[in-house]
Amino acid sequence: MKVFEANITHQVLDFLNDNLKMIASFEIANQKMFDSFGIVHFFDNKGELETLKEVLSETQNIAEEPDRSEYGDFQTNFDLANKITVHLDSKNISPEIVIEPTCGKGNFIIASLRNFKSIKNIFGVEIYEPYVWETKFSIVDFFLTNPDSNKPEILISHCNVFDFDFKQIAKRYSTKDILILGNPPWVTNSKLGSLNSTNLPKKTNFKNHSGLDAMTGKGNFDIAEFITLTMIQIFQNMNGHLLLLVKNSVIKNIVFSQNINKYKIASIEKQCIDSKKEFDVSVEAALFYCKLNSNPDFYCNEFNFYENKTPYLKFGWLSDKFVSNIDTYIHTSQFDGKSPFVWRQGLKHDCSTIMELDKVNGYYVNGLNEEITLEDGLIYGFLKSSDLKNTVISQTRKFTIVTQKKVGQETKYIKTQYPKTYQYLTQHQANFDARKSSIYNNKPLFSIFGIGDYSFKPYKVAISGLYKTFHFTLILPQDNKPVMLDDTCYLIGFDKIEFAVYSLILLNSNTTMQFLQSITFADAKRTFTKDILMRIDLLELAKNIDKARLQIELEVLNKKYKLSLTLDFWESFINEMIPVNNGQFTVFA
């Protein structure tokens, strides 16, 4: 049965009927609920009491459970919540104050009442009103079933978590042992914004990203990360612990930010759970645990929550390097430096139906299935992440229109030099105008990004940023023109094929693979980023490679791909990577 769209047991229903139906004053009703169950302000106003009494007089009140998963609302089942509190109890954690910043249906609160005997106060915050009532009803049901249990003072607030004054709790209970517990929303600020949700923090670039990064995606952040960091900032000087169920990326980001923030948290743990089993979602999530009011730790031990014996890896900071596996990183740390060649992201246009083309029977065909005739001058072979499967690529399945040779270049020249192309682009001006990213604002017509001198290098070595394969690909020119890659790919470009092939061999070596495996995170949205790739010290790899192995790898490539390369340029390649005296590299590929 449901009351206020919240589940309610017959036991609770009977109690409320027997004890509240004759009470007219909501103040008296509130005192009755406080004396019986410790719940402060069970009713916020007289109207709620009257409505409840009216609803209770009906024999049936059935409402369908709304689907709130799009809000990142994945309610923790009681069995998991109970196992988590038992786990904390096994660490001899016995809090006096329990705070759940987004308490949902209250399963963590009920589990805390069951497993922690020293609680004096519980604070739960929840924006969705039916969940507020369900939490209150669950607390009543718990104490009716367990009348001899410790009854702390409990406040369940119907409130936006970002408006609730947690600082007052920290100030009032500064000497108490605290536990922050729960499962904040697994959703980003931009997603909630698109749903017109009010459960959002005030607009802020809380990670202090640069303007372009903030515009192109890094400014988008996980709501759970914001809540977790807020809890740490407010309560880090109190004795106690924090355990929140969040996406893996949130834990990684918090440990990464420790190098700057130096929050007073230690004994940091990532307890991995099976999200598919617990929530029926394909999201990598885990329990983030830390001890408050401690000398800062800069690493995290990773466990399997269901086994919880010993950590199977440790990630975090080792000196000034952030790594995904500290134990394995040690063996390849000498190759963690700075790439002598600048890794670049591929071309970004955000207009694939118009800019990306297939070639069928001599015609170009766009994403609207239109056959078009264009001049070849601005047409280049085009590769996406899914194309980078082979070790060497000389032919592409797709083509793209490249309107600029550098970012911001005026595009009026297209009208006179390539009139067919200009007419085609102009006919589809609406598609370009519909691009949502602000990076295109006040830019020339048909602007693109991720374009520069490096895009036109004839030989490239590239890797997909999306796929989990530690495999680099050599890109050769097509029809005497350089091949372009999309913005899910990362590349370095060369004028000499020998330099490209030498780099390819070094990058595809077992040593590089082991190094990359120790600094990348398999569950990251992009396994490889520019920051990751710029850490590969190709010069150090070149100095340490066995020349006989290098010769064997070169012969394999020559034979398989009909190349005829030698090691004659090896010393020149080494010299090209050696920094000059002013600290700048001799070449930026």
C-alpha positions as CSV (number, residue, x, y, z in Angstrom):
1,M,0.0,0.0,0.0
2,K,1.1,3.6,-0.6
3,V,0.6,6.8,1.3
4,F,1.9,10.0,-0.1
5,E,3.1,7.8,-3.0
6,A,5.3,6.1,-0.4
7,N,5.3,2.4,0.5
8,I,3.8,1.7,4.0
9,T,3.5,-1.5,5.9
10,H,0.2,-2.6,7.5
11,Q,2.0,-2.4,10.9
12,V,2.8,1.2,10.4
13,L,-0.6,1.9,9.0
14,D,-2.3,0.4,12.0
15,F,-0.1,2.4,14.4
16,L,-0.9,5.7,12.7
17,N,-4.6,4.9,12.6
18,D,-4.7,3.9,16.3
19,N,-2.6,6.8,17.5
20,L,-3.2,9.8,15.2
21,K,-6.8,9.7,14.0
22,M,-8.1,11.5,17.1
23,I,-5.3,14.1,17.3
24,A,-6.1,17.5,15.8
25,S,-2.9,19.4,16.6
26,F,0.1,18.6,14.4
27,E,2.4,19.8,17.2
28,I,0.9,17.1,19.5
29,A,1.1,14.5,16.7
30,N,4.8,15.5,16.1
31,Q,5.5,15.1,19.8
32,K,3.8,11.7,19.8
33,M,6.0,10.5,16.9
34,F,9.1,12.0,18.5
35,D,8.5,10.2,21.8
36,S,7.7,6.9,20.1
37,F,10.4,6.9,17.4
38,G,12.8,9.8,17.8
39,I,11.7,11.4,14.5
40,V,11.9,15.2,14.7
41,H,9.1,17.1,12.8
42,F,7.3,14.0,11.4
43,F,4.8,16.5,10.0
44,D,6.0,19.9,8.6
45,N,2.5,21.4,8.9
46,K,-1.1,20.7,9.9
47,G,-2.1,20.1,6.3
48,E,0.2,17.0,6.1
49,L,-1.4,15.6,9.3
50,E,-5.0,16.2,7.9
51,T,-4.0,14.7,4.5
52,L,-2.5,11.6,6.2
53,K,-5.6,11.0,8.3
54,E,-7.8,11.4,5.2
55,V,-5.7,8.9,3.2
56,L,-5.6,6.4,6.1
57,S,-9.4,6.3,6.1
58,E,-9.4,4.9,2.6
59,T,-9.2,1.2,2.2
60,Q,-6.9,1.2,-0.9
61,N,-4.3,3.7,-2.1
62,I,-2.2,2.3,-4.9
63,A,0.2,4.3,-7.0
64,E,2.7,3.2,-9.6
65,E,6.4,3.5,-8.7
66,P,7.9,6.2,-10.9
67,D,11.1,5.5,-12.8
68,R,13.7,7.9,-11.4
69,S,16.8,6.2,-13.0
70,E,17.2,9.1,-15.4
71,Y,17.9,11.3,-12.4
72,G,20.7,9.0,-11.3
73,D,18.4,7.6,-8.7
74,F,19.5,3.9,-8.1
75,Q,18.1,3.0,-4.7
76,T,20.3,0.8,-2.5
77,N,18.5,-2.4,-1.6
78,F,18.4,-3.1,2.1
79,D,20.5,-6.3,1.8
80,L,23.4,-4.3,0.4
81,A,22.9,-1.4,2.8
82,N,23.0,-3.9,5.7
83,K,26.2,-5.6,4.4
84,I,27.8,-2.2,4.1
85,T,27.0,-1.2,7.7
86,V,28.1,-4.7,9.0
87,H,31.3,-4.1,7.1
88,L,31.8,-0.8,8.8
89,D,31.0,-2.3,12.2
90,S,33.7,-5.0,11.5
91,K,36.2,-2.0,11.4
92,N,35.1,-1.1,14.9
93,I,33.3,2.0,13.6
94,S,30.7,3.1,16.1
95,P,29.3,6.6,15.1
96,E,27.4,8.9,17.4
97,I,26.2,11.0,14.4
98,V,25.0,9.5,11.1
99,I,24.5,11.7,8.1
100,E,23.0,10.6,4.8
101,P,23.1,13.5,2.3
102,T,20.6,11.9,-0.1
103,C,18.8,9.3,1.9
104,G,16.3,8.1,-0.7
105,K,14.0,5.4,0.8
106,G,16.1,5.2,3.9
107,N,17.6,1.8,3.7
108,F,21.0,3.0,4.9
109,I,19.3,4.7,7.9
110,I,17.5,1.5,8.8
111,A,20.7,-0.5,8.4
112,S,22.5,2.0,10.7
113,L,19.8,1.7,13.3
114,R,20.2,-2.1,13.2
115,N,24.0,-2.3,13.3
116,F,25.3,0.8,15.2
117,K,24.3,0.9,18.9
118,S,25.9,4.2,19.8
119,I,24.0,6.6,17.5
120,K,22.6,9.7,19.2
121,N,21.5,11.7,16.1
122,I,20.6,10.8,12.5
123,F,20.3,13.4,9.7
124,G,18.8,12.4,6.4
125,V,18.3,14.8,3.4
126,E,16.1,14.0,0.4
127,I,14.5,16.1,-2.3
128,Y,11.9,13.6,-3.5
129,E,9.0,13.9,-1.1
130,P,7.6,10.3,-1.5
131,Y,11.0,9.0,-0.5
132,V,11.0,11.3,2.6
133,W,7.7,9.7,3.7
134,E,8.9,6.2,2.9
135,T,12.0,6.8,5.0
136,K,9.8,8.0,7.9
137,F,7.4,5.1,7.6
138,S,10.4,2.6,7.4
139,I,11.8,4.1,10.7
140,V,8.4,3.7,12.4
141,D,8.2,0.1,11.1
142,F,11.7,-0.7,12.4
143,F,11.0,0.5,15.9
144,L,7.6,-1.2,16.0
145,T,9.4,-4.4,15.1
146,N,12.4,-3.7,17.3
147,P,10.9,-1.8,20.3
148,D,14.0,-2.3,22.5
149,S,16.4,-0.8,20.0
150,N,18.3,2.4,20.7
151,K,16.2,5.4,19.6
152,P,18.4,8.3,18.5
153,E,17.0,11.7,17.5
154,I,16.2,11.6,13.8
155,L,15.7,14.4,11.4
156,I,14.6,13.6,7.8
157,S,14.6,16.9,5.8
158,H,12.6,17.3,2.6
159,C,15.3,19.5,1.0
160,N,17.6,20.0,-1.9
161,V,20.9,18.6,-0.7
162,F,22.7,21.7,-2.0
163,D,20.6,24.0,0.2
164,F,20.9,22.0,3.4
165,D,23.2,23.6,6.0
166,F,25.6,20.8,6.9
167,K,28.0,23.2,8.4
168,Q,25.6,23.7,11.3
169,I,25.9,20.0,12.1
170,A,29.7,20.2,12.0
171,K,29.7,23.2,14.3
172,R,27.1,21.8,16.8
173,Y,28.6,18.2,17.0
174,S,32.3,19.0,16.5
175,T,33.4,16.7,19.3
176,K,31.3,13.8,18.2
177,D,32.2,10.7,16.1
178,I,30.5,11.1,12.7
179,L,29.7,8.8,9.8
180,I,28.7,10.1,6.4
181,L,26.9,7.3,4.6
182,G,24.9,6.8,1.5
183,N,24.4,6.6,-2.2
184,P,24.3,10.0,-4.0
185,P,22.9,10.4,-7.5
186,W,25.0,8.7,-10.3
187,V,24.4,11.5,-12.8
188,T,26.1,14.6,-14.2
189,N,25.1,18.2,-13.7
190,S,24.4,18.6,-17.4
191,K,22.1,15.6,-17.4
192,L,20.1,16.9,-14.5
193,G,20.1,20.3,-16.1
194,S,18.6,18.8,-19.3
195,L,15.8,17.3,-17.1
196,N,15.1,20.7,-15.6
197,S,16.0,19.2,-12.2
198,T,16.2,21.6,-9.2
199,N,18.6,19.2,-7.4
200,L,21.7,21.0,-8.7
201,P,24.5,23.0,-7.1
202,K,24.8,26.7,-8.0
203,K,26.5,27.2,-11.3
204,T,30.2,27.0,-10.6
205,N,33.4,25.8,-12.3
206,F,34.3,24.0,-9.1
207,K,37.4,22.3,-10.6
208,N,38.7,25.5,-11.9
209,H,39.0,24.3,-15.5
210,S,40.3,26.7,-18.2
211,G,37.8,28.3,-20.5
212,L,38.1,25.9,-23.4
213,D,38.1,22.8,-21.1
214,A,35.1,24.0,-19.3
215,M,33.3,24.6,-22.6
216,T,34.2,21.3,-24.2
217,G,33.2,18.9,-21.5
218,K,35.6,19.0,-18.5
219,G,33.3,21.5,-16.9
220,N,30.6,18.8,-16.7
221,F,30.9,16.9,-13.4
222,D,29.4,14.2,-11.5
223,I,26.8,15.2,-8.9
224,A,28.0,12.5,-6.6
225,E,31.6,13.8,-6.8
226,F,30.4,17.3,-5.9
227,I,28.4,16.0,-2.9
228,T,31.3,13.8,-1.8
229,L,33.8,16.6,-1.9
230,T,31.4,18.9,-0.1
231,M,31.0,16.4,2.7
232,I,34.8,16.0,2.9
233,Q,35.4,19.8,3.0
234,I,32.8,20.3,5.7
235,F,33.6,17.4,8.0
236,Q,37.3,16.6,7.4
237,N,38.2,18.2,10.8
238,M,35.8,15.9,12.7
239,N,36.6,12.4,14.0
240,G,34.8,9.9,12.0
241,H,34.4,8.2,8.6
242,L,32.8,8.6,5.2
243,L,31.5,5.8,3.0
244,L,29.5,6.7,-0.2
245,L,28.5,4.5,-3.1
246,V,29.7,6.3,-6.3
247,K,30.9,5.7,-9.8
248,N,34.6,4.5,-10.1
249,S,35.4,7.7,-11.9
250,V,34.5,9.7,-8.9
251,I,36.9,7.8,-6.6
252,K,39.7,8.2,-9.1
253,N,39.0,12.0,-9.4
254,I,39.0,12.5,-5.7
255,V,42.3,10.6,-5.1
256,F,43.8,12.5,-8.1
257,S,42.7,15.9,-6.6
258,Q,44.3,15.0,-3.2
259,N,47.7,16.1,-4.6
260,I,46.3,19.7,-4.7
261,N,43.5,19.7,-2.1
262,K,45.3,17.6,0.6
263,Y,42.0,16.9,2.4
264,K,42.5,15.4,5.9
265,I,41.4,11.9,4.8
266,A,43.3,8.7,5.1
267,S,42.9,4.9,4.9
268,I,41.2,5.5,1.5
269,E,39.5,2.4,0.1
270,K,37.6,1.5,-3.1
271,Q,35.4,-1.4,-2.4
272,C,34.2,-2.7,-5.8
273,I,30.6,-3.9,-6.1
274,D,28.6,-5.7,-8.9
275,S,26.4,-2.9,-10.1
276,K,24.6,-5.2,-12.5
277,K,23.6,-7.5,-9.6
278,E,22.8,-4.8,-7.1
279,F,21.1,-2.2,-9.4
280,D,20.7,-3.8,-12.8
281,V,22.7,-1.1,-14.5
282,S,26.0,-1.3,-16.5
283,V,27.9,1.3,-14.5
284,E,31.2,0.7,-12.8
285,A,30.6,1.7,-9.2
286,A,32.2,1.1,-5.8
287,L,32.2,2.2,-2.2
288,F,34.4,5.1,-1.5
289,Y,35.6,4.9,2.1
290,C,38.0,7.1,4.1
291,K,38.8,8.1,7.6
292,L,38.4,11.8,8.5
293,N,40.6,14.1,10.6
294,S,43.8,12.3,9.5
295,N,47.1,13.1,7.9
296,P,46.3,13.1,4.2
297,D,46.8,9.9,2.2
298,F,47.5,10.2,-1.5
299,Y,46.7,6.6,-2.6
300,C,43.8,4.2,-2.5
301,N,43.6,0.5,-1.8
302,E,41.2,-1.4,-4.1
303,F,39.2,-4.4,-2.8
304,N,36.4,-6.7,-3.9
305,F,33.7,-5.8,-1.4
306,Y,32.2,-9.3,-1.4
307,E,35.5,-11.0,-0.5
308,N,37.2,-8.1,1.3
309,K,40.4,-9.9,2.3
310,T,43.4,-8.1,1.0
311,P,43.6,-5.3,-1.6
312,Y,44.3,-6.5,-5.1
313,L,45.9,-3.2,-6.2
314,K,46.8,0.2,-5.1
315,F,46.5,3.4,-7.2
316,G,47.2,7.0,-6.6
317,W,50.2,9.3,-6.2
318,L,53.8,8.0,-6.2
319,S,55.9,11.1,-5.7
320,D,54.5,13.5,-8.4
321,K,53.1,10.8,-10.6
322,F,49.5,9.5,-10.6
323,V,49.3,5.9,-11.5
324,S,46.6,3.1,-11.7
325,N,48.8,0.4,-10.2
326,I,51.6,1.5,-7.9
327,D,53.1,-2.0,-7.6
328,T,53.5,-2.6,-11.4
329,Y,54.4,1.0,-12.2
330,I,57.6,0.7,-10.3
331,H,59.0,-1.6,-12.9
332,T,58.5,0.9,-15.8
333,S,58.7,4.2,-14.0
334,Q,61.8,5.2,-15.9
335,F,59.7,5.7,-19.0
336,D,57.3,8.1,-17.3
337,G,58.5,11.5,-18.5
338,K,57.5,13.8,-21.3
339,S,57.0,12.9,-24.9
340,P,59.4,14.6,-27.3
341,F,56.5,14.8,-29.8
342,V,53.2,16.5,-29.0
343,W,50.2,14.3,-29.1
344,R,47.2,15.9,-30.7
345,Q,43.5,15.1,-30.8
346,G,41.9,14.5,-34.2
347,L,39.6,16.7,-36.1
348,K,36.3,17.9,-34.5
349,H,33.4,19.2,-36.5
350,D,30.2,18.1,-34.8
351,C,28.4,17.9,-38.1
352,S,28.9,14.3,-39.3
353,T,25.9,14.0,-41.6
354,I,27.3,16.8,-43.8
355,M,31.1,16.6,-43.2
356,E,31.7,12.9,-43.3
357,L,31.3,11.2,-46.7
358,D,31.4,7.7,-48.3
359,K,32.4,7.2,-52.0
360,V,30.1,5.1,-54.1
361,N,30.4,4.7,-57.9
362,G,32.5,7.8,-58.2
363,Y,30.1,10.0,-56.1
364,Y,30.4,11.2,-52.6
365,V,27.4,10.3,-50.4
366,N,26.7,12.1,-47.1
367,G,24.9,11.1,-44.0
368,L,21.6,12.2,-45.5
369,N,22.1,9.7,-48.3
370,E,22.6,12.5,-50.8
371,E,24.8,11.9,-53.8
372,I,27.0,15.0,-54.3
373,T,29.8,16.1,-56.6
374,L,32.6,18.1,-55.0
375,E,36.1,19.2,-55.9
376,D,38.8,16.9,-54.4
377,G,40.8,19.8,-53.0
378,L,39.2,19.8,-49.5
379,I,38.5,16.1,-49.4
380,Y,40.7,13.9,-47.2
381,G,40.6,10.3,-46.1
382,F,39.1,10.0,-42.7
383,L,39.5,7.5,-39.8
384,K,37.6,7.0,-36.6
385,S,38.5,5.0,-33.5
386,S,36.8,1.9,-34.8
387,D,39.1,2.0,-37.8
388,L,42.3,1.7,-35.9
389,K,42.5,-2.1,-35.7
390,N,45.4,-2.8,-38.1
391,T,49.0,-2.0,-37.4
392,V,49.3,-0.1,-40.8
393,I,46.5,1.7,-42.7
394,S,46.8,3.1,-46.2
395,Q,43.2,3.2,-47.3
396,T,40.1,4.7,-45.6
397,R,36.5,3.8,-45.8
398,K,35.3,7.3,-45.2
399,F,36.3,10.9,-46.3
400,T,35.8,14.3,-44.7
401,I,35.8,17.9,-45.8
402,V,38.5,20.0,-44.2
403,T,37.5,23.6,-44.4
404,Q,40.5,25.1,-42.5
405,K,44.2,24.5,-42.1
406,K,44.3,26.1,-38.7
407,V,41.7,27.0,-36.1
408,G,39.9,30.3,-36.8
409,Q,41.1,30.6,-40.4
410,E,38.7,32.6,-42.6
411,T,36.7,30.3,-44.9
412,K,35.6,32.8,-47.6
413,Y,38.2,31.4,-49.9
414,I,36.1,28.2,-50.4
415,K,33.6,30.2,-52.5
416,T,36.0,31.1,-55.2
417,Q,38.4,28.2,-55.1
418,Y,36.0,25.4,-54.5
419,P,32.5,26.6,-55.7
420,K,30.9,23.2,-55.7
421,T,32.0,22.5,-52.1
422,Y,30.9,26.0,-51.0
423,Q,27.5,25.5,-52.6
424,Y,27.1,22.2,-50.9
425,L,28.1,23.5,-47.5
426,T,25.9,26.6,-47.8
427,Q,22.9,24.4,-48.7
428,H,23.4,22.7,-45.3
429,Q,24.1,25.9,-43.3
430,A,21.3,24.9,-40.9
431,N,23.2,21.8,-39.9
432,F,26.2,23.9,-38.9
433,D,24.0,26.4,-37.1
434,A,22.5,23.6,-35.1
435,R,25.8,22.7,-33.5
436,K,25.4,23.1,-29.8
437,S,29.0,23.6,-28.6
438,S,29.8,27.2,-27.8
439,I,33.3,26.8,-29.3
440,Y,31.7,27.5,-32.7
441,N,30.2,30.9,-31.6
442,N,31.5,33.9,-33.6
443,K,33.8,31.7,-35.7
444,P,34.0,31.6,-39.5
445,L,31.4,29.7,-41.5
446,F,31.9,25.9,-41.4
447,S,34.6,26.1,-38.7
448,I,36.3,23.0,-37.4
449,F,38.6,22.3,-34.4
450,G,41.5,20.0,-33.8
451,I,43.2,21.2,-37.0
452,G,46.7,22.5,-37.5
453,D,50.0,21.9,-39.2
454,Y,50.2,18.5,-37.5
455,S,47.0,17.4,-39.3
456,F,48.8,17.6,-42.6
457,K,51.8,15.6,-41.7
458,P,52.0,12.7,-44.3
459,Y,52.8,10.0,-41.7
460,K,51.0,9.6,-38.5
461,V,51.0,7.2,-35.5
462,A,47.6,7.1,-33.8
463,I,45.6,5.4,-31.1
464,S,41.9,5.3,-30.2
465,G,41.0,7.2,-27.0
466,L,37.8,5.1,-26.6
467,Y,38.9,1.5,-27.0
468,K,40.8,-0.5,-24.3
469,T,43.4,-1.9,-26.7
470,F,47.0,-0.9,-26.1
471,H,47.7,-0.8,-29.8
472,F,49.1,2.0,-32.0
473,T,48.6,2.3,-35.7
474,L,50.7,3.7,-38.5
475,I,48.7,5.9,-40.9
476,L,50.1,6.3,-44.4
477,P,49.0,8.9,-47.0
478,Q,46.1,8.1,-49.3
479,D,46.2,9.4,-52.9
480,N,49.3,11.5,-52.0
481,K,47.3,13.3,-49.3
482,P,47.5,13.0,-45.5
483,V,44.7,11.1,-43.8
484,M,42.6,12.8,-41.1
485,L,41.4,11.3,-37.8
486,D,38.4,12.2,-35.8
487,D,38.5,13.7,-32.3
488,T,38.2,10.3,-30.5
489,C,41.7,9.6,-31.8
490,Y,45.1,10.9,-30.7
491,L,48.1,11.2,-33.1
492,I,51.6,12.3,-33.6
493,G,52.7,13.3,-37.1
494,F,56.0,13.0,-39.1
495,D,57.5,14.1,-42.4
496,K,59.8,11.0,-42.5
497,I,58.2,7.6,-42.7
498,E,61.2,6.1,-40.9
499,F,60.6,8.3,-37.8
500,A,56.9,7.3,-37.8
501,V,57.8,3.6,-38.0
502,Y,60.5,3.8,-35.3
503,S,57.9,5.5,-33.0
504,L,55.4,2.8,-33.9
505,I,57.8,0.0,-32.9
506,L,58.6,1.7,-29.6
507,L,55.0,2.4,-28.8
508,N,53.8,-1.1,-29.5
509,S,56.6,-2.7,-27.4
510,N,55.7,-4.8,-24.4
511,T,57.5,-2.3,-22.2
512,T,55.2,0.6,-23.3
513,M,52.2,-1.6,-22.9
514,Q,53.2,-2.5,-19.3
515,F,53.9,1.2,-18.6
516,L,50.5,2.3,-20.0
517,Q,48.7,-0.4,-18.1
518,S,50.1,0.9,-14.9
519,I,49.0,4.5,-15.5
520,T,45.6,4.1,-17.3
521,F,42.2,3.1,-15.8
522,A,40.2,0.4,-17.7
523,D,36.9,1.9,-16.6
524,A,37.7,5.4,-17.7
525,K,35.5,7.0,-20.4
526,R,38.7,7.5,-22.4
527,T,41.4,5.0,-21.6
528,F,43.9,7.2,-23.4
529,T,44.0,11.0,-23.3
530,K,46.6,13.6,-24.3
531,D,47.8,13.8,-20.7
532,I,48.4,10.1,-20.6
533,L,50.2,9.9,-23.9
534,M,52.4,12.9,-23.2
535,R,53.9,10.9,-20.3
536,I,55.5,8.3,-22.7
537,D,59.2,9.1,-22.8
538,L,60.0,7.9,-26.3
539,L,63.6,9.0,-26.0
540,E,64.1,6.8,-22.9
541,L,62.4,3.9,-24.7
542,A,64.7,4.4,-27.7
543,K,67.7,4.3,-25.5
544,N,66.7,1.1,-23.8
545,I,65.4,-0.9,-26.7
546,D,67.5,-3.9,-27.9
547,K,68.8,-3.1,-31.4
548,A,68.4,-6.7,-32.5
549,R,64.8,-6.7,-31.4
550,L,64.3,-3.3,-33.2
551,Q,65.7,-4.8,-36.4
552,I,63.5,-7.9,-36.2
553,E,60.3,-5.7,-35.7
554,L,61.3,-3.5,-38.7
555,E,61.8,-6.6,-40.9
556,V,58.4,-7.9,-39.9
557,L,56.7,-4.6,-40.9
558,N,58.7,-4.5,-44.2
559,K,57.6,-8.0,-45.1
560,K,54.0,-7.7,-44.1
561,Y,53.3,-4.2,-45.5
562,K,55.7,-4.2,-48.4
563,L,57.9,-1.5,-47.0
564,S,61.6,-1.2,-47.5
565,L,62.8,0.6,-44.4
566,T,66.2,0.4,-42.7
567,L,67.7,1.7,-39.4
568,D,69.8,4.2,-41.3
569,F,67.9,7.1,-39.8
570,W,67.9,5.7,-36.2
571,E,70.5,8.1,-34.9
572,S,68.8,11.1,-36.6
573,F,65.6,10.0,-34.9
574,I,67.4,9.9,-31.5
575,N,68.9,13.3,-32.1
576,E,65.5,14.7,-33.1
577,M,64.1,13.8,-29.6
578,I,66.9,15.3,-27.6
579,P,65.9,18.7,-26.1
580,V,68.0,21.7,-27.0
581,N,69.7,23.8,-24.4
582,N,66.8,26.2,-23.8
583,G,64.6,23.4,-22.7
584,Q,62.5,23.3,-25.8
585,F,62.3,20.2,-28.0
586,T,64.0,20.5,-31.4
587,V,60.8,19.4,-33.2
588,F,57.1,19.5,-32.4
589,A,55.4,16.9,-34.5
